[in-house]
Amino acid sequence: MARTDSRGLPLLTTSDRAAERYRKGVDLMLSTWPGAAEALDEAIAADPDFALAHAARARQHAMRSEPALAKARIATAAELVARRGTERERSHVEILSLVLNGRTAEAIDGVSAHADNWPRDVVILSLPLGAFGLLAFSGRADHDQARVDLCERHASHFASDDWWFLTYRGWSHAENGNVAHGRDLTQRGFDLRPQNANAAHALSHAMYEGGANDEADRLIQAWLPTYDRSGILHGHIAWHAALAALEHGNTERALALYAEHVQPSVSTGNAVNVVSDTASFLWRLQAYGYQVPEGLWQAAATYATPSFPSAGFAFADVHMALLAAATGDKEELERRVSALMGLIEAGKLPAGPVVPAICRAALAFAEEDYAGCVRILEPVASEAVRIGGSGAQRELVEDMLLLALMRSGEAARAGTLLDRRLHRRPSPRDKAWHGLLAA
């Protein structure tokens, strides 16, 4: 009897149990739900020569910021498919190997070709998608559109009730500006499989982009208790609720959420989530005029320092700069900027000059040189999309420019920026700032 994955593609394994555990593990992995690693380990135990189970386990190690284990596991998968793998399996393992070894551009090309032949191979199709996917971190300015194009090119191959595809298709549209359509698709995916952290996350993003922060907050309050704290996205989804509280100036609740779910000592997220969530939340809190409790900045910086010691990962570089600027570590910030400039000169920083510019602007803002912040940031602000992440995460850069304009006396330019944001979506915070400018 043929053994297949959850989308009907054949699996080269001699064990029914291995196939069943693989299907379970992959669906849990695609949901960012606890238990994926255990299910995949059981698949490997049932059939040690099951290459795709080793490959999926490598992907799970990478999601848990375990690069050495990920590379060892994908090497095992590569040995197995070289001996007896099918054409699809060899391509599948090769693409994951490219990803795990940092060869992003080659991996994106590989995914495109692979998806044309096997569009329902969702482990591979998932790689370019999401806020932290290959496209988001490619340095491209058009990565939001590229995700939509990829999803639409292969939409006909997925059933109308495919919870995974609905989630990522919807997220891609919402991030690319088609918020109502994106929210509808994502809601359908969430309804089909509520035990899916990616769907809860995508739906909260769609609500945020549509100005429905209160709805997002209610969603998270009801859903988060169903998601074990060991889940990778637990802290990040709570971060969304903390931002919703900040939107209304409810700093007490925002800080309580941060303390319970987001700060490094309690979050079980991977390093890039923890560093970006902590740095961006504390930066927003302080930039909006509230007091950051003593010790929080330093705790975030202490966690982050060994996580991203070197420059070159644009999204992390920006958040490391926020931490350095806020803690007064000007020397470290300048060291990172110098390293970034060297990478640009060598043609090795795909996101380009916007990255060191945001870092420098953060230092100027922290030093209350608001006019200087505007001079640095305004010419490149439209390129902030190149650092990756989501629109909600990158909005911090626009907030920095907006507040710098307001505090340097550039009321007209600040008003134009606020009008544009309010036209896109309602926001109690932006409306209050608009009132201040009018006054």
C-alpha positions as CSV (number, residue, x, y, z in Angstrom):
1,M,0.0,0.0,0.0
2,A,1.3,3.4,-1.0
3,R,2.3,5.6,1.9
4,T,1.7,9.4,1.5
5,D,2.1,12.6,3.3
6,S,-0.9,14.7,4.4
7,R,-1.3,16.2,0.9
8,G,-1.1,13.0,-1.0
9,L,2.6,13.0,-2.0
10,P,4.3,9.5,-1.9
11,L,6.7,8.8,1.0
12,L,9.6,6.4,0.7
13,T,9.3,4.5,3.9
14,T,8.7,0.8,4.8
15,S,6.7,1.6,7.9
16,D,3.1,2.7,8.2
17,R,3.8,4.0,11.7
18,A,6.7,6.1,10.3
19,A,4.4,7.6,7.7
20,E,1.7,8.3,10.2
21,R,4.1,10.0,12.7
22,Y,5.6,12.0,9.9
23,R,2.2,13.3,8.8
24,K,1.5,14.2,12.4
25,G,4.9,15.8,13.0
26,V,4.8,17.9,9.8
27,D,1.3,19.2,10.5
28,L,2.4,20.2,14.1
29,M,5.5,21.8,12.7
30,L,3.5,23.8,10.1
31,S,1.2,24.9,13.0
32,T,4.2,25.8,15.2
33,W,2.6,23.6,17.8
34,P,4.3,21.6,20.5
35,G,4.9,17.9,19.8
36,A,6.4,18.2,16.3
37,A,9.9,17.1,17.4
38,E,8.6,14.1,19.3
39,A,6.4,12.9,16.5
40,L,9.2,13.2,14.0
41,D,11.6,11.4,16.4
42,E,9.0,8.6,16.5
43,A,8.9,8.5,12.7
44,I,12.7,8.1,12.6
45,A,12.7,5.4,15.3
46,A,10.1,3.4,13.2
47,D,12.2,3.8,10.1
48,P,15.8,5.1,10.5
49,D,16.2,5.3,6.7
50,F,13.2,7.6,6.3
51,A,15.0,10.6,4.7
52,L,12.2,13.1,4.7
53,A,11.6,12.5,8.5
54,H,15.3,13.4,9.1
55,A,14.9,16.5,6.8
56,A,11.8,17.6,8.7
57,R,13.6,17.1,12.0
58,A,16.4,19.3,10.7
59,R,13.9,22.0,9.9
60,Q,12.4,21.7,13.5
61,H,15.9,22.0,15.0
62,A,16.4,25.2,12.9
63,M,13.1,26.6,14.2
64,R,14.4,26.0,17.7
65,S,17.7,27.9,17.0
66,E,19.7,24.7,17.1
67,P,21.9,25.1,14.0
68,A,24.5,22.4,14.7
69,L,21.8,19.8,15.2
70,A,20.0,21.0,12.2
71,K,23.0,20.7,9.9
72,A,23.9,17.2,11.3
73,R,20.4,16.0,10.7
74,I,20.1,17.4,7.1
75,A,23.5,15.7,6.3
76,T,22.0,12.4,7.3
77,A,19.0,13.0,5.1
78,A,21.3,13.9,2.2
79,E,23.2,10.7,2.6
80,L,20.0,8.7,2.6
81,V,18.5,10.3,-0.5
82,A,21.8,10.0,-2.4
83,R,21.5,6.2,-1.9
84,R,17.9,5.6,-2.8
85,G,15.9,8.8,-2.9
86,T,13.3,9.9,-5.5
87,E,13.8,13.0,-7.6
88,R,11.4,14.9,-5.3
89,E,13.1,13.8,-2.2
90,R,16.5,14.7,-3.5
91,S,15.3,18.2,-4.4
92,H,13.5,18.5,-1.1
93,V,16.6,17.7,0.9
94,E,18.9,19.8,-1.2
95,I,16.7,22.9,-0.7
96,L,16.5,22.4,3.1
97,S,20.3,22.0,3.1
98,L,20.7,25.3,1.2
99,V,18.5,27.0,3.8
100,L,20.2,25.6,6.8
101,N,23.6,26.6,5.4
102,G,22.6,30.2,4.8
103,R,22.4,30.1,1.0
104,T,19.2,32.1,0.8
105,A,19.2,33.2,-2.8
106,E,19.9,29.8,-4.1
107,A,17.2,28.3,-1.8
108,I,14.6,30.8,-3.1
109,D,15.4,29.8,-6.7
110,G,15.3,26.1,-5.6
111,V,11.9,26.5,-4.0
112,S,10.5,28.2,-7.1
113,A,11.6,25.3,-9.3
114,H,10.5,22.6,-6.8
115,A,7.1,24.1,-6.4
116,D,6.5,24.2,-10.1
117,N,7.0,20.4,-10.1
118,W,5.6,19.5,-6.7
119,P,3.4,22.5,-5.5
120,R,1.8,20.4,-2.7
121,D,5.2,19.7,-1.0
122,V,4.2,22.1,1.8
123,V,7.4,21.7,3.8
124,I,9.3,23.3,0.9
125,L,6.6,25.8,-0.1
126,S,6.4,27.1,3.5
127,L,10.0,28.2,3.4
128,P,9.7,31.5,1.6
129,L,6.4,32.4,3.4
130,G,5.8,34.1,6.7
131,A,7.4,37.1,8.5
132,F,10.6,35.2,9.0
133,G,10.6,33.3,5.7
134,L,13.2,33.3,3.0
135,L,11.5,36.1,1.0
136,A,11.1,38.4,4.1
137,F,14.8,38.0,4.9
138,S,16.0,38.2,1.2
139,G,16.6,42.0,1.4
140,R,14.1,42.5,-1.5
141,A,11.8,45.6,-1.3
142,D,9.0,43.6,-3.1
143,H,9.0,40.6,-0.8
144,D,5.3,41.2,0.3
145,Q,4.2,41.0,-3.3
146,A,6.5,38.1,-4.1
147,R,4.7,36.0,-1.4
148,V,1.3,36.8,-2.8
149,D,2.5,35.9,-6.3
150,L,3.9,32.6,-5.1
151,C,0.7,31.7,-3.3
152,E,-1.5,32.7,-6.2
153,R,0.6,30.8,-8.7
154,H,-0.1,27.5,-6.8
155,A,-3.5,28.2,-5.3
156,S,-5.3,25.9,-7.8
157,H,-3.4,22.9,-6.4
158,F,-4.9,23.2,-2.9
159,A,-8.3,22.3,-1.6
160,S,-10.6,25.1,-0.4
161,D,-10.3,23.7,3.1
162,D,-6.5,23.4,3.3
163,W,-6.0,25.1,6.7
164,W,-2.2,25.6,6.1
165,F,-2.6,27.2,2.6
166,L,-5.5,29.4,3.7
167,T,-3.4,30.7,6.6
168,Y,-0.4,31.7,4.6
169,R,-2.3,32.9,1.5
170,G,-4.3,35.1,3.8
171,W,-1.3,36.4,5.7
172,S,0.5,37.2,2.4
173,H,-2.5,39.3,1.1
174,A,-3.0,41.1,4.4
175,E,0.7,42.1,4.6
176,N,0.6,43.2,1.0
177,G,-2.2,45.7,1.7
178,N,-5.3,43.6,0.7
179,V,-6.3,43.4,4.3
180,A,-10.0,42.5,4.1
181,H,-9.4,39.6,1.7
182,G,-6.4,38.4,3.7
183,R,-8.3,38.5,6.9
184,D,-11.2,36.5,5.4
185,L,-8.8,33.8,4.2
186,T,-6.9,33.6,7.4
187,Q,-10.1,33.5,9.5
188,R,-11.2,30.4,7.5
189,G,-7.8,28.8,8.1
190,F,-8.0,29.5,11.8
191,D,-11.6,28.2,12.1
192,L,-10.5,24.9,10.4
193,R,-7.6,24.4,12.8
194,P,-7.6,26.6,15.9
195,Q,-4.7,24.7,17.3
196,N,-2.4,26.5,14.9
197,A,-0.2,29.2,16.3
198,N,0.6,30.5,12.8
199,A,-3.1,31.0,12.1
200,A,-3.7,32.9,15.4
201,H,-0.6,34.9,14.6
202,A,-1.7,35.7,11.0
203,L,-5.2,36.6,12.1
204,S,-3.9,39.0,14.8
205,H,-1.7,40.6,12.1
206,A,-4.7,41.0,9.7
207,M,-6.7,42.6,12.5
208,Y,-3.8,44.9,13.3
209,E,-3.4,46.0,9.7
210,G,-7.1,46.7,9.6
211,G,-7.1,48.8,12.7
212,A,-9.0,46.2,14.7
213,N,-6.6,46.1,17.6
214,D,-9.4,45.5,20.2
215,E,-10.6,42.4,18.2
216,A,-7.0,41.2,18.1
217,D,-6.7,41.6,21.8
218,R,-9.8,39.7,22.5
219,L,-8.7,36.9,20.1
220,I,-5.4,36.6,21.9
221,Q,-6.9,36.7,25.3
222,A,-9.2,33.8,24.4
223,W,-6.7,31.8,22.4
224,L,-3.4,32.1,24.2
225,P,-4.3,29.9,27.2
226,T,-4.8,27.0,24.7
227,Y,-1.2,27.3,23.5
228,D,1.4,25.8,25.8
229,R,4.1,28.1,27.0
230,S,6.7,25.9,25.3
231,G,5.3,26.9,21.9
232,I,7.8,29.0,19.9
233,L,5.2,31.8,19.2
234,H,3.7,32.0,22.7
235,G,5.7,35.1,23.7
236,H,5.4,36.7,20.3
237,I,1.6,36.5,20.2
238,A,1.5,37.9,23.7
239,W,3.7,40.7,22.4
240,H,0.8,41.6,20.0
241,A,-1.5,41.9,22.9
242,A,1.0,44.1,24.7
243,L,1.1,46.4,21.6
244,A,-2.7,46.5,21.7
245,A,-2.6,47.7,25.3
246,L,0.0,50.4,24.4
247,E,-2.3,51.6,21.6
248,H,-4.7,52.7,24.3
249,G,-2.0,53.9,26.7
250,N,-2.6,51.1,29.1
251,T,1.0,50.7,30.2
252,E,0.1,48.7,33.3
253,R,-1.4,45.9,31.2
254,A,1.2,46.1,28.6
255,L,4.0,45.7,31.1
256,A,2.1,42.9,32.8
257,L,1.9,41.0,29.5
258,Y,5.6,41.7,28.9
259,A,6.6,40.4,32.4
260,E,4.4,37.2,32.1
261,H,5.1,36.2,28.5
262,V,7.6,38.2,26.6
263,Q,10.7,39.1,28.6
264,P,13.8,36.8,28.0
265,S,13.5,35.0,31.4
266,V,10.1,33.6,30.5
267,S,9.8,33.4,26.7
268,T,10.5,30.1,25.0
269,G,10.7,31.7,21.6
270,N,13.7,31.4,19.3
271,A,16.4,34.1,19.6
272,V,15.3,36.3,16.8
273,N,11.7,36.5,18.3
274,V,12.9,37.1,21.8
275,V,15.4,39.8,20.8
276,S,13.0,41.6,18.4
277,D,10.0,41.4,20.7
278,T,11.8,42.7,23.8
279,A,13.8,45.4,22.0
280,S,10.8,46.7,20.0
281,F,8.4,46.7,22.9
282,L,10.7,48.5,25.3
283,W,11.6,51.0,22.6
284,R,8.0,51.8,21.8
285,L,7.2,52.1,25.5
286,Q,10.0,54.7,26.0
287,A,9.5,56.5,22.7
288,Y,5.8,57.0,23.5
289,G,6.9,58.8,26.6
290,Y,6.5,56.2,29.3
291,Q,9.0,55.0,31.9
292,V,10.7,51.7,31.3
293,P,11.1,49.9,34.6
294,E,14.6,49.6,35.9
295,G,16.5,46.5,34.7
296,L,14.4,45.6,31.7
297,W,16.7,47.2,29.1
298,Q,19.7,45.6,30.6
299,A,18.1,42.1,30.8
300,A,17.1,42.3,27.2
301,A,20.6,43.4,26.1
302,T,22.2,40.7,28.2
303,Y,20.1,38.0,26.5
304,A,20.7,39.5,23.0
305,T,24.5,40.0,23.1
306,P,25.5,36.4,22.6
307,S,22.6,35.7,20.3
308,F,23.7,38.0,17.5
309,P,27.3,39.1,18.2
310,S,28.1,39.8,14.5
311,A,26.5,42.0,11.9
312,G,24.9,40.7,8.7
313,F,21.3,39.6,9.7
314,A,19.5,42.9,8.9
315,F,16.4,42.3,11.0
316,A,18.5,41.4,14.1
317,D,21.0,44.2,13.4
318,V,18.3,46.8,13.7
319,H,17.0,45.4,17.0
320,M,20.5,45.1,18.4
321,A,21.0,48.7,17.5
322,L,17.9,49.7,19.5
323,L,19.2,47.9,22.5
324,A,22.7,49.4,22.2
325,A,21.2,52.9,21.8
326,A,18.8,52.6,24.7
327,T,21.5,51.3,27.0
328,G,24.0,53.9,26.0
329,D,26.4,51.4,24.4
330,K,27.5,53.8,21.6
331,E,30.7,52.0,21.0
332,E,28.9,48.7,20.3
333,L,26.4,50.4,18.0
334,E,29.2,52.1,16.0
335,R,31.0,48.8,15.8
336,R,28.0,47.2,14.3
337,V,27.4,50.1,11.9
338,S,31.0,49.9,10.7
339,A,30.7,46.1,10.1
340,L,27.5,46.7,8.2
341,M,29.2,49.3,6.0
342,G,31.9,46.8,5.3
343,L,29.4,44.2,4.2
344,I,27.7,46.7,1.9
345,E,31.0,47.5,0.3
346,A,31.6,43.8,-0.3
347,G,28.2,43.3,-1.7
348,K,27.2,41.0,1.1
349,L,24.2,42.8,2.7
350,P,21.2,42.3,0.5
351,A,19.1,44.7,2.5
352,G,21.6,47.5,1.8
353,P,22.2,51.0,3.2
354,V,18.8,51.2,5.0
355,V,20.2,48.9,7.8
356,P,23.0,51.1,9.1
357,A,20.9,54.2,8.5
358,I,18.2,52.8,10.9
359,C,20.9,52.0,13.4
360,R,22.3,55.5,13.3
361,A,18.9,57.0,13.5
362,A,18.1,55.0,16.6
363,L,21.2,56.4,18.3
364,A,20.3,60.0,17.3
365,F,16.7,59.4,18.7
366,A,18.0,58.0,21.9
367,E,20.3,61.0,22.3
368,E,17.3,63.3,21.7
369,D,18.9,64.6,18.5
370,Y,15.5,64.5,16.8
371,A,16.5,66.7,13.8
372,G,19.5,64.5,13.3
373,C,17.3,61.4,13.4
374,V,15.0,62.9,10.7
375,R,18.0,63.7,8.5
376,I,19.3,60.2,8.6
377,L,16.0,58.3,8.5
378,E,13.6,60.2,6.3
379,P,15.5,59.5,3.0
380,V,15.6,55.8,3.6
381,A,12.4,55.2,5.5
382,S,10.5,53.8,2.5
383,E,13.2,51.1,2.2
384,A,12.7,49.7,5.8
385,V,10.7,46.9,4.2
386,R,14.1,45.4,3.2
387,I,14.9,44.4,6.7
388,G,12.2,41.8,6.7
389,G,9.7,40.9,9.4
390,S,6.1,42.0,9.4
391,G,4.5,45.4,8.8
392,A,3.7,45.5,12.5
393,Q,7.3,45.0,13.4
394,R,8.7,47.5,10.9
395,E,6.2,50.1,12.0
396,L,8.6,50.9,14.8
397,V,10.8,52.6,12.2
398,E,7.9,54.8,11.0
399,D,7.1,55.6,14.6
400,M,10.6,56.7,15.2
401,L,10.5,59.1,12.2
402,L,7.1,60.4,13.1
403,L,8.0,61.2,16.7
404,A,11.3,62.7,15.6
405,L,9.4,65.0,13.2
406,M,7.0,66.0,15.9
407,R,9.8,66.7,18.5
408,S,11.9,68.6,16.0
409,G,9.2,71.1,15.2
410,E,8.3,69.6,11.8
411,A,4.5,69.6,12.4
412,A,3.4,69.8,8.8
413,R,5.6,66.8,7.7
414,A,4.5,64.8,10.8
415,G,0.9,65.6,10.0
416,T,1.2,64.4,6.4
417,L,2.7,61.1,7.7
418,L,-0.1,60.7,10.3
419,D,-2.8,61.5,7.8
420,R,-1.4,58.7,5.5
421,R,-1.4,56.2,8.4
422,L,-4.9,57.1,9.6
423,H,-6.2,56.9,6.0
424,R,-4.9,53.3,6.0
425,R,-6.4,52.3,9.3
426,P,-7.9,53.8,12.5
427,S,-5.6,54.1,15.5
428,P,-6.4,55.7,18.9
429,R,-2.7,56.5,19.4
430,D,-2.3,58.1,16.0
431,K,-5.5,60.1,16.5
432,A,-4.2,61.4,19.8
433,W,-1.0,62.4,18.2
434,H,-2.9,64.1,15.4
435,G,-4.8,66.1,18.1
436,L,-1.5,67.2,19.6
437,L,-0.2,68.4,16.3
438,A,-3.5,70.3,15.6
439,A,-3.2,71.9,19.1
